[in-house]
Amino acid sequence: MKELRFDAADGVWRAAIALDPERKAVILVAGDKSGKNEKKFYKKLINTADKRYKAHLAESWRRRRKSDG
């Protein structure tokens, strides 16, 4: 998982991104950190990203099994 920073109208946002086993980029979660506790912000961002990536992998695996079936 990597962090991507980008400019938005209201400031700099952070996004958690990852490459799946098929080498496709997956944007998992993004948010504006300004005005928030940095430690809490990243803890929530990483937890959300981890859950979504696991769900993405499970769905991807299910689709592959279905198409191979």
Backbone as CSV, one residue per row, in Angstrom:
resi,resn,N_x,N_y,N_z,CA_x,CA_y,CA_z,C_x,C_y,C_z
1,MET,0.849,-1.167,0.000,0.000,0.000,0.000,0.901,1.238,0.000
2,LYS,0.458,2.239,-0.736,1.205,3.488,-0.842,0.268,4.661,-0.584
3,GLU,0.875,5.774,-0.207,0.115,7.005,-0.027,0.325,7.888,-1.250
4,LEU,-0.764,8.422,-1.753,-0.729,9.372,-2.858,-1.264,10.690,-2.326
5,ARG,-0.525,11.762,-2.520,-0.975,13.094,-2.097,-1.344,13.882,-3.339
6,PHE,-2.470,14.592,-3.255,-2.879,15.408,-4.393,-3.579,16.666,-3.913
7,ASP,-3.461,17.713,-4.719,-4.107,18.988,-4.407,-5.578,18.917,-4.768
8,ALA,-6.400,19.388,-3.845,-7.836,19.514,-4.077,-8.204,20.969,-3.805
9,ALA,-9.418,21.337,-4.102,-9.849,22.725,-3.924,-9.671,23.200,-2.484
10,ASP,-9.847,22.301,-1.531,-9.788,22.689,-0.119,-8.508,22.260,0.586
11,GLY,-7.474,21.891,-0.164,-6.208,21.530,0.469,-5.576,20.306,-0.153
12,VAL,-4.624,19.743,0.564,-3.928,18.545,0.096,-4.604,17.323,0.705
13,TRP,-4.988,16.385,-0.136,-5.625,15.154,0.318,-4.628,14.010,0.256
14,ARG,-4.882,12.992,1.060,-4.080,11.772,1.048,-4.982,10.617,0.630
15,ALA,-4.448,9.744,-0.211,-5.188,8.559,-0.646,-4.315,7.335,-0.429
16,ALA,-4.936,6.256,0.000,-4.246,4.976,0.115,-4.541,4.202,-1.162
17,ILE,-3.475,3.776,-1.834,-3.627,3.031,-3.078,-2.812,1.749,-2.989
18,ALA,-3.179,0.780,-3.819,-2.454,-0.492,-3.850,-2.569,-1.083,-5.246
19,LEU,-1.676,-2.006,-5.548,-1.768,-2.790,-6.772,-2.233,-4.184,-6.390
20,ASP,-3.245,-4.675,-7.106,-3.723,-6.021,-6.807,-2.857,-7.043,-7.552
21,PRO,-3.102,-8.330,-7.356,-2.267,-9.352,-8.006,-2.263,-9.269,-9.534
22,GLU,-3.293,-8.666,-10.113,-3.338,-8.491,-11.569,-2.626,-7.212,-11.998
23,ARG,-1.993,-6.529,-11.050,-1.250,-5.281,-11.263,-2.163,-4.126,-11.660
24,LYS,-3.402,-4.168,-11.195,-4.342,-3.070,-11.404,-4.317,-2.179,-10.171
25,ALA,-4.305,-0.873,-10.400,-4.302,0.077,-9.284,-5.689,0.134,-8.652
26,VAL,-5.708,0.177,-7.331,-6.956,0.256,-6.580,-6.848,1.441,-5.624
27,ILE,-7.748,2.409,-5.768,-7.810,3.523,-4.819,-8.736,3.069,-3.698
28,LEU,-8.203,2.977,-2.502,-8.930,2.373,-1.394,-9.681,3.384,-0.537
29,VAL,-9.066,4.510,-0.256,-9.685,5.527,0.597,-8.893,6.819,0.433
30,ALA,-9.567,7.941,0.622,-8.886,9.239,0.552,-9.517,10.181,1.564
31,GLY,-8.740,11.146,2.013,-9.263,12.111,2.970,-8.350,13.304,3.144
32,ASP,-8.914,14.344,3.728,-8.186,15.579,4.020,-7.748,15.536,5.474
33,LYS,-6.455,15.608,5.705,-5.895,15.488,7.058,-5.907,16.807,7.822
34,SER,-6.065,17.924,7.131,-5.931,19.231,7.788,-6.925,19.391,8.939
35,GLY,-6.404,19.873,10.057,-7.226,20.105,11.234,-7.529,18.860,12.047
36,LYS,-6.915,17.738,11.702,-7.172,16.483,12.413,-5.896,16.000,13.086
37,ASN,-6.068,15.175,14.085,-4.937,14.540,14.744,-4.281,13.580,13.751
38,GLU,-2.999,13.801,13.471,-2.304,13.024,12.442,-2.309,11.528,12.735
39,LYS,-2.029,11.156,13.972,-1.967,9.740,14.339,-3.327,9.063,14.143
40,LYS,-4.393,9.715,14.602,-5.741,9.155,14.446,-6.150,9.097,12.977
41,PHE,-5.805,10.153,12.231,-6.155,10.196,10.813,-5.557,9.003,10.075
42,TYR,-4.248,8.782,10.260,-3.590,7.693,9.545,-4.040,6.322,10.040
43,LYS,-4.317,6.198,11.323,-4.804,4.916,11.843,-6.130,4.551,11.181
44,LYS,-7.037,5.519,11.100,-8.340,5.271,10.471,-8.175,5.020,8.971
45,LEU,-7.322,5.813,8.312,-7.090,5.653,6.877,-6.559,4.254,6.570
46,ILE,-5.575,3.806,7.337,-4.968,2.496,7.101,-5.944,1.369,7.415
47,ASN,-6.685,1.482,8.511,-7.664,0.443,8.848,-8.726,0.308,7.761
48,THR,-9.233,1.440,7.287,-10.243,1.419,6.226,-9.660,0.827,4.949
49,ALA,-8.455,1.253,4.596,-7.806,0.748,3.385,-7.572,-0.759,3.473
50,ASP,-7.115,-1.243,4.613,-6.882,-2.681,4.787,-8.170,-3.477,4.593
51,LYS,-9.253,-3.032,5.203,-10.540,-3.729,5.072,-11.009,-3.741,3.623
52,ARG,-10.898,-2.606,2.956,-11.351,-2.521,1.568,-10.475,-3.347,0.630
53,TYR,-9.184,-3.394,0.896,-8.296,-4.189,0.044,-8.592,-5.676,0.213
54,LYS,-8.817,-6.110,1.439,-9.176,-7.515,1.670,-10.471,-7.864,0.951
55,ALA,-11.452,-6.961,1.013,-12.723,-7.189,0.319,-12.510,-7.223,-1.196
56,HIS,-11.671,-6.344,-1.693,-11.366,-6.321,-3.133,-10.724,-7.636,-3.567
57,LEU,-9.759,-8.120,-2.799,-9.098,-9.378,-3.140,-10.073,-10.547,-3.115
58,ALA,-10.948,-10.577,-2.121,-11.933,-11.657,-2.025,-12.880,-11.633,-3.223
59,GLU,-13.345,-10.455,-3.600,-14.251,-10.330,-4.744,-13.529,-10.694,-6.042
60,SER,-12.306,-10.259,-6.180,-11.514,-10.579,-7.367,-11.301,-12.089,-7.477
61,TRP,-10.984,-12.719,-6.369,-10.792,-14.169,-6.337,-12.093,-14.876,-6.701
62,ARG,-13.223,-14.399,-6.158,-14.525,-15.006,-6.450,-14.847,-14.906,-7.945
63,ARG,-14.595,-13.745,-8.542,-14.868,-13.561,-9.974,-13.988,-14.477,-10.830
64,ARG,-12.721,-14.618,-10.448,-11.827,-15.497,-11.211,-12.284,-16.947,-11.133
65,ARG,-12.679,-17.379,-9.949,-13.144,-18.763,-9.788,-14.407,-18.997,-10.600
66,LYS,-15.295,-18.009,-10.608,-16.555,-18.135,-11.345,-16.290,-18.216,-12.851
67,SER,-15.369,-17.398,-13.349,-15.078,-17.402,-14.786,-14.298,-18.649,-15.211
68,ASP,-13.552,-19.243,-14.289,-12.810,-20.469,-14.600,-13.706,-21.702,-14.546
69,GLY,-14.828,-21.563,-13.833,-15.687,-22.677,-13.518,-16.390,-23.309,-14.618
